[in-house]
């Protein structure tokens, strides 16, 4: 799909689908007013009869209306308020795109930049329209014998409101497309079944990424090398599996040589049975998504390379399969991490923090300016925040605020949880330096407390995406969301000062 930015006159565009906004009080946006006049008040009559109510995100298609015979006008409800919230704006855009795809429209002109969005400018609107439109095209039918219908939308024009804003809007569109591409890669890897998406598969995909983007290079650490480095926590999780663990290290160097890198660390448990602390059968479904953190690192690195961000970035992925069996690690085992700290295993189903612990220690060699780990770490995050908000824990308040700001700007929001010393008491062990589980109470926070013990040498933040990286509604509706790629890319963009 081609995305174009230009100023158009809706009353003259009869052959494209025209996307215009209508408010719940029957107020029309400027483009809708012009089309109403050109169609002998067709839109006004529709509203008077309450055949269309203008509720937020409500679509209504009109075909071949007016003396000018407009092929297709798509009305989208904008709600009650004349000032649209950023989240409602995305909802409106998404509703429009879904309607477009359902009606097999080959080209469309979007006039939703006419809406007034709270705290945001036209460039932000253009970015969101591009991101949502591109992301809406995503399909995952690789393993279906009957493929999903081919998307026919070939061109989307975004209305340019002010010529003075053209450069800013074009740059914003480029960012939106790059973010959507990063989300597509993240979703594709996450949705791929674990019999195919193994630790080795993730490593191979990282290599593919470096071939597409010369600004990226990769190094893969095998188990023998990890063993020499003393990664006893990560390797313990791997020892029950026939699949070898991989530590994938991606480097993107586009900033000054003296600039310290931003490090992104992804949890890559390609399937999580719970190990010898075996999950119930119904809880196994969806465990291929336990590598969404790793996938988001690859998606973010791709977006950074596509945008040629003038930064130095390191992406580290701890790719492991967690399986039960005679060789698998067990509750009450004591592990020696790469940092030298010892860990008593209380649950082998609290494995993500173990692989992240050694990845965090390995990250020290890069002397990073900031470290962000991304993980589907705890079910407790879903209990606390549901499926809408990512959990955030940090040892540095300024880093936490930078991520919260990026999440708000990108509509990929996070919420900070405390890291009080009192919670550290829950992971005390009588036999080792710490336990790998602090029990059910404050489970997301105590997992963060565990990770914080391996992040003392840098500014660090942890994103628990257990509720936001994938949607799980029974067995019939399961899908990766591509989050938190928008948050992470926006954070990196903010780091560039643009």
Secondary structure, 3 states (H helix, E strand, C coil): CEEEEECCCHHHCCCCEEEEEECCCCCECHHHHHHHHHCCCHHHHHHHCCCCCCCCCCEEEEEEECCCCEEEEEEEECCCCCEECHHHHHHHHHHHHHHHHHCCCCEEEECHHHCEECCCCHHHHHHHHHHHHHHHCCCCCCCCCCCCCCCCCCEEEEECCCHHHHHHHHHHHHHHHHHHHHHHHHHHHHHCCCCCCCHHHHHHHHHHHHHHCCCEEEEEECHHHHHHHCCHHHHHHHCCCCCCCEEEEEEEECCCCCCCCEEEEEEEEEEECCCCCCCCHHHHCCHHHHHHHHHHHHHHHHHHHHHCCCCEEEEEEEEEEECCCCCCCCCCCEEECCCCCEEECCCCCCCHHHHHHHHHHHHHHHCCCEEEEEECCCHHHHHHHCCCCEEEEECCHHHHHHHHHHHHHHCCCEEECCCCHHHHHHHCCCCCCEECCCCCCCHHHHHHHHHHCCCCCCCEEEEECCCCCEEEECCCEEEECCCCHHHHHHHHHHHHCC
